[in-house]
Amino acid sequence: TMSLREHALSLFRGAVGTVRPAPMLKRALKLRGDGCPQLLVKGQAFPVKRDLYLVGFGKAVLGMAAAAEEILGDHLTRGIINVPLGIQESLQRAGMQEMLLKPHSKIQVIEGAKNNLPDAEALKGAVAIQELAEGLTADDLLLVLISGRGGSALLPAPIPPILLEEKEKLTKLLASRGAAIQELNVVRKTLSVLKGGGLAQLAHPARVVSLILSDVIGDPLDIIASGPTAPSSHSVQDCLQILTKYNLLHDLPESVETVLSSSPTKPTAPENYSHVSNIILGSNTLALEEAKRQAEGLGYAALVLSAAVRGEVGRVATLYCQLIQLVCLGFAGLGEGPPSDELRGNLLQLAAELQIPGSDLDEFLQALRGLGPARPVCVLAGGETTVQLQGTGKGGRNQELALQVGLGLHRAQATAASSPQGRCEILFFSGGTDGQDGPTEAAGAFCSPGLVAEALQEGLDVEAFLRNNDSYTFFSQFQGGHHLLVTGLTGTNVMDIQAILIRAM
């Protein structure tokens, strides 16, 4: 029989495989070339009356563009994509030729946004994309490829007379005063030519079709890469409110004041976007659906908890530990009664605090109740946790989450005299779909209560590793890093995927 680790690895690979740029595009995008050519996207048809252009920005866009060019062939007139600095070389080194453009490509590649910060190169690319969009006619079709991760930093085009460094300085000031990422995005969009629907407006009257790879919980179109082709739900008033809240209204550069005073007070009406179609091609939800399909194929009773798990890593670990204990109680025939009821209550409360869309947690727990011990159970979830950095160790949020869950389960087992957990084989894993977790070469890690027990027997202080944010070093010490999930660059990103695998011993 395969080990739980082999099962987990196969589920993760399947989930990531389904949102990799090339297979994802090839499933969704077709070109019907006879007579009047048509672009077919997920069954919707867009006639190519005159010229077909392509622009794109973000971490996964290079692979998307390579696949798109293969599908579009000679129908593609010209393209410009803005991608992270060094990405072509990284993919070349990783032997991922299929993610690179062919030698005589019609698509120009501009690399910029070093360390995911807008810079002069990113601005050069954004200006080139802006000029292409402005020159389009009603008979042209613009295909826009958007990858959430890095998409915003790669499309900086402040409204003149604002300079890039002035906009950056303002964003940094806001961040240093504690502004949330959503607030930063509202300010960025208000001061930008292309964000917040700007690109779509400049391309009018051409037909605009956006293919989007989402890296944001809930896939909100106006947030992914700051929504260049989606109507913005924010106005100048919202921007002014945020600047007032952080006491910056009187320290603004003159150029920013000029732009804010002359901006329209209302956002562009949604009916002005009738020439635009925004289509989500890849998301965490799609990746989880594929993992569920594979788990069922391996004989698991599989359930998806949520594609929107977020919150501090320790609290999320507690949620998963309680969930695992509940499944183990069910396996032991103790699914009803005081211990289970107490766990259920705690779970619902914690899910509400973490603001994990909880309406389905009730249903989810009902479904768990119906599972007998005959079949192994696989619980899947996705999203993005946050880590409070206190130490100087090496790790990432996925490895830290895995270690927290392992430690929590070990503690639960040690404190309960007749823990039902003892009769279950349990594995938890968490991995980043881009193949990178923090500044390490691992995408994440696998952990079990047994691994933590083994570490403690060897005299390792697991809590000290966690306090020092040093989960990578911890996992590296066992069986030659066998518990680390190492996939290499995947060329995609739809946040993180977690799985709990449990079978009766």
N, C-alpha and C positions, 0 to 999 in steps of 0.2 A: 504494500500500500504506500501511496505517496505521503510524504510528511506534510504537516500543516504548512510548513515554510514553503515547500514546493507549490502547494495549492495557492498560497498567498501571492507568490511571485508570478504565477501564471495569471491570476486575476488582475494584478497590477499591470502586467504587460498588455493584457487584452484591453484594459480600460484606456491605457495611454495610446495603444495602437489605433483605437477608433477615433481619437482626436488628433492624430498626427496629420500635418498639413496635406501631404499628397493623397492618402486614401480618403481623407475627409472631403477634399475638393473634387476628387474623381467621382465620389458618390453623388455629390450635390450638383456638379456643374457639367452641362453637356452643350455641344454646339451642333445645331442642325444646319447643314451647310447648303442645301439645295435651293435654287430659286432665290427667295429672300431669306438670307440666313437668320437664324433665331438663336438667342442664348437661352438655354433652359436651366433654371435654378430651382431645384427641389420642385419640379413640376410647373413652375411659373414660366411663361414664355415672354422674352423681350426681343422685339425685332431689331436687327442690326441694319439700320437704314443706310448709314454712311460709314463713319469711322468708329472703331472700337478702341478706347484708350484704357489704360490701367494705372492706378496709383495705389500705394500702400505704405503702411508704417507700423512698426512694432517688431517684437522679438521673433515671432514665428512667421513673419511675412515673406522672408526669403524662400522658404520651402513652399509657401502658398503660391508665390509668384511663379516659381519653377513649374509647379503642377498646372497652374492656370495657362501659362504660355504653351505648354504641351497640348492642352485641350483646345486652345483658341487658334493655334497655328498661324496661318497667313492672315487671318482676319484681324489680328492685333496690329494696330497702326504704330503705337508707341506706348512706353510705360516708364514710370519713375517710382522707385521705392526707397524709403528711408529706413535703414536698419541699424541695429546697435554696432558700435565700433568693434572691429575684430571678428565679427560673426562669420564672415566668409572663410577666414583662416581657421577658426575653431572647427567649423563643419568639415573643411578639407582635411584637417588633421585627424578628425574622428572618422574619416572615411565615409562621410555621408554625402556622396556625390549627388544623390537624387534630390538633395535640398538646394543644390546650387544651379544657377542659370547656365545654359549652354553658351559656348564661346561667342556665337554671333547673335546673342539675344537682342531683342528690340527694347529690352527693359534696362534703363539706367539705374545703377545701384549707388546710393549715397550712404556712407557710414558715418554716424555721429553719435551724439549723446553719450559721451564717455561717462562711466559710472552712473548711468541713467539720469544724467543732468543735461538740460538743454544747453547746446553750445553753438559756436559759429557754423560748424558743419551741418548740424541738425537744422539750423536756420536756413542755410543754403538750400537744403533739400526741401524744406517747407515752402520756400519762395518759388522753387522750380515747380512744385506741385500746384501752388496757387496760380502761377502763370498758365500752366497747362489747363487748369479748370476754367480760368477766365476766357480762354480762347475757344471754348466749345460752342457748337450751334445746336439747334433743336433736333437735328437729325443724328447727332452723335450719341454714343453710349459710353458712359464712364463706369468702369468696374473698380470699386474701391475695396481693397483688402485691409482689414483692421485686426490687429492682434493687440488685445488689451494691454498685456505686459509690455511696458516701454513705449506704448503707442503715443502717450501724451507728451513725453519728453522729446519724442522724435518729430513733433509737429509744432515747433514754437514759431509763431509769427505774430509778435505783438502789434497791435493797431498803432500805426504811426501817429504822433512822433515818439511813442514809447520805445526805448531801446531794450534789447534783450536783457542786459545786465540790470536795468532798472526794475524790470518785471521780476527777475530772479531775486534781487535784493528784497523786494517787497514780499515775495513768497517765503523767503528764508526768515524774515522778520516775523511774519504771521506764525510760521511753524515754531519759532523759538518762544513765542508767547502762548503756545499750546493749542493753536487752531487745529481742528480735526481735518483729515484728508478731504472730506466732503466740502468743508469750508474753503480749503485751499483751491479745490477744483472750481468752485463757483467764481472765485476771484480771477483765477487763470482764464477761465472761459470768457468772462466779461471783458478782459483786456486783450483777447486774441482774435485774429482775423479768421482762423480756420476752425477753431473749436466751437462747441455749442451750436452746431449746425452751419457754421460759416462756410465750410467747404461745399456743402450741398447748395447753399445759396449762390455761391460764386459760379458753380457749374451750370446753374439754370440758364437757358431752358433745356439743356441736355438731359437725357434720361440717366439717373444715377442708381446703380445697384451695388449695395454694400454687403460684403460677405464678412461676417464677424466671428472671431474666436474670443469668447468671453473669459475674463479672469476675475470677474466681479460677482459677488454673491447676489443671486436673483436676476442676473443678466440685464440690468437697467441700461437701455440703449443710450441715454444721455450721459451716463457716467463712464462707460467703457471707452478708454482712450479720450476722455472728455467730449465724447459725442459729436465728432465733426460732421456727421450726416444725419443727426437726429435733432428734432426741435428741442431747444433748451427749456427746462421748466423753471429757469431762474431769470430774474430781471436785474437791472442796474440797482434797483432798491435793495435787493438781497445782498449784492456786493457791498453797498454802502453800509448796510446793517452790520455786516461782518467786520468791516474796517473800523466801525464805531465801537463794536464790542471789544476789539483788541486795542482800542485807543490809538489808532493809526491815522485817523481821518485828517489830522493836522500836520502829519509828517510826510505827506505824499509828495513825490516828485511832481514838478509842474506838468510834465507830459501826461502823467496818470490823471491829474485833475482835469486837464483839457479833454481827455477822452471820456472820462466819466460824465462831465457836464454836457457833452454833445451826443452821448449815446441815447438811442431811443429808450424810453422808460419801460415799454412793454416788450416781452420776448416776441420773436417772430411767430405769427399765428401758425398753428399746425397745418392749416389748409395750404400754406405756401410750400408744403413739402410733398405735394401730390406727384411730383416728378421723381420721388425717391422711394426705393424699396430697401429696407434694412432686414437682412436675413441672418439669423444666428446659425452658424454652421457647426460650431463646436462649443461645448460647455461642460461643466462638471457633471451636470445631470445626465448628459449623453454618455459620458465616461462611466458613470455609476450604473447606468442601464446595461451597458455591455458587461461590466464586472458581474452584475446580478445574473445575467444570462449564462455566463461561464460558470458561476458558482453552482447554479442549478444543474448544469451539465455534469458537474463533478459530484452530484448527489446531495448537495446542501439544500436545506430549507433557507432561502436567502431573502433578506428584507433590507430595504434602503431606509435608513433613519431620516436623513436630510442631506441636501446638497448645500446647506447654508449654516454649517457649524462654525461658530466663531467665538472668540472670547479668550481669556487668559489660559495658558496651556495647563496650569495646575487644576483649574476649575473644570476644564473639558475632560481632563484625565479622570477626575472624580466621577463625572457623568458616565464615562465608559466603564469604570470599575463597577459602579452600581448596576449598570445594564448587564454586565457579565455575571455578576452575582445572581441577578434575577433569572438569567437563562439557566445557570447551574442549579438554582433551587427548583426550577421547572424539571430539569433532568432528574433530580432526586425525588420527584413526585411531591415536592413541597411548593408547588406553584400557587396554592391557595393557603391562606392563613396569615397570622400576624407578621412573620418576618418579610414575606413577599409584599404585603400591603404597605408596610413601613417603607420598604425600598421603592415601591411605586410612587408613594407620596413624595419621597425625597427627590426622585427623578423628575417628576412633573414640576416641582418647585425650582430645581436647578435649571431645567430647560427654560422655564419662564424667565429666570434671572439672566441667563445667557442670551435671551431673546432668540432662541432657535425656534423658527416657526413651529409652534408647539401644538397647533390644532391636530396635527397628524400623530403626535406622540401618544395620545390616548388610543387611537386606532392601532398604532404600532404595538403598544403594550398588549392590546387585545389579541393581535395576531400572534404575538409571542406566546400568550397563554395557550393558544391552540396547538402549539408544537409539542409533540411527544419526544421522549429521549431516543426514539429509534433512529432519527435522522440527525446528522450533524447540522449545526446552525452557523450561518454566515450573516453578520450584520455589517452593512456598508454605510459609509457616510463620506461627505466631502465638505470643503470649505477652506477656511484659513484661520489658524489660531495666532495668538500674539504671545511673545515672550518678553518678560521684563529682564533686561540684561543687567546682571549684578556682578558676574564673575568675569574672568579673563580667559576662560576655556574655549574649546573649539566644539562647535555643534550647530544645530539648526532646529527650527521649531518642531519638525517631524521626529527627529531623533530624541529631542527632549520629551515630547509627548509620549513616545513609546516607552521611554525609561520611567516616566511618571506613572504610567498605567501598570507597568510591571511591578514597580515598588508598591503601589496602592493595593494590588492583588495579593502580593506577598504578605503585606501587613494584615489584610483582611483574613487571610488564611491562618496567620500566626495567632490572631486574637480570638478567633472562634474555635472552640474545642472540637466541634464536629462539623467543620466547614464543608458544605456541599461541593465547594470548589475542588476539594481533594479528589472528587470522583470524575472530574472533567479534565480533558486536555485542552489547554487554552493558548491561543497565539493572538497577539495584537500587532498590527503594523500600521505605519503612517508613512506616506511618501509624497514628494512633490512631483507633479506630472512633468515638470521641465527637466527632471533628472538632477536638480541641484537643490541641496538643503543647506542654507547658510553658506559659510565659506569653506565647505568640505566637498570631497568628490562623491559623497554619498547622496542619494535622493531621499533617504529616510532610514528606518530601522525596523526590525522585528523584535518583539520582546515577549517573554512569558514569565510567570511567577517563579518558575524553576530556575531561570537564568539569574534572577535577583538572589535567590536562595544560594546558588552556586557562588556568586560574587561575594556574598556575606561570609560564606564558609572559607573563602580564600582570604578573608580579612580586608576586603575592599569596603570603603565607606561610600555607599551608593548616594546617600544624601549630600555628601561633600561634593561629589561629581555634579549633582544637580545645582547645588548652591553656586558652583563655579561655572555654570552653563557649559559643562564639559562632557556632554553626552557622547560625542564622537570618540573621544579618548576612551571612555568606558567601553563602548561596543567594540572598539578596535582590539581590546585585550583578550577577547574570547575567540577561540577556534579560528584564528587568523582573519578576524573581521567577518565571520560567517553570518553574524546577525545584522550587518549593515546591508542596506538595499542599494546596490551600485548598478546603475543602468547606463551611465554616460549621458551626454546631452541627448534630449529627445526631439528638440526642434519644435516643441509645442508648449503650451501652458494653460491649464484650466484649474489652477489652484492645487489643493492637496486632496489625496484620497486616503481614507482610513478603513481598515477592515478588522472585524473580530471574528475569529474562527474557533468554534468550540465543538468537540465531540466527546461522547461518553467514553470512559476508559474501560 
